[in-house]
């Protein structure tokens, strides 16, 4: 029970800090900026779903065509050894 009380205290004071601290040069708080960015990303995901565009944060798709006329391959955002093997294999 003490763990839950500590977590609620920590989250409450953190949220109070972010609501009381303004972004430098602007008249809104960091909490408003965070919530606004979160809602913008959520709106973009819903828009992509409605338009049928497959978008993922794990890969970067280049919309150019390969010299052979095919679409370019997706390149993983994190170049781990296994991801590089998958790209080279395709």
DATA-V117291 format. One record per residue. RES is the residue in one small letter. SS is DSSP state (~ for helix, > for strand, _ for the rest). BURIAL is b if it has 24 or more other ideal C-beta (glycine too) atoms within 12 Angstrom, else e. Layout:
RES SS BURIAL
RES SS BURIAL
//
This chain:
x _ e
x ~ e
x ~ e
x ~ e
x ~ e
x ~ e
x ~ e
x ~ e
x ~ e
x ~ e
x ~ e
x ~ e
x ~ e
x ~ e
x ~ e
x ~ e
x ~ e
x ~ e
x ~ e
x ~ e
x _ e
x > e
x _ e
x _ e
x _ e
x _ e
x _ e
x _ e
x > e
x ~ e
x ~ e
x ~ e
x ~ e
x ~ e
x ~ e
x ~ e
x ~ e
x ~ e
x ~ e
x ~ e
x ~ e
x ~ e
x ~ e
x ~ e
x ~ e
x ~ e
x ~ e
x ~ e
x ~ e
x ~ e
x ~ e
x _ e
x _ e
x _ e
x _ e
x _ e
x _ e
x _ e
x > e
x > e
x _ e
x _ e
x _ e
x _ e
x > e
x _ e
x _ e
x _ e
x _ e
x _ e
x > e
x _ e
x _ e
x _ e
x > e
x > e
x _ e
x _ e
x _ e
x _ e
x ~ e
x ~ e
x ~ e
x ~ e
x ~ e
x ~ e
x ~ e
x ~ e
x ~ e
x _ e
//
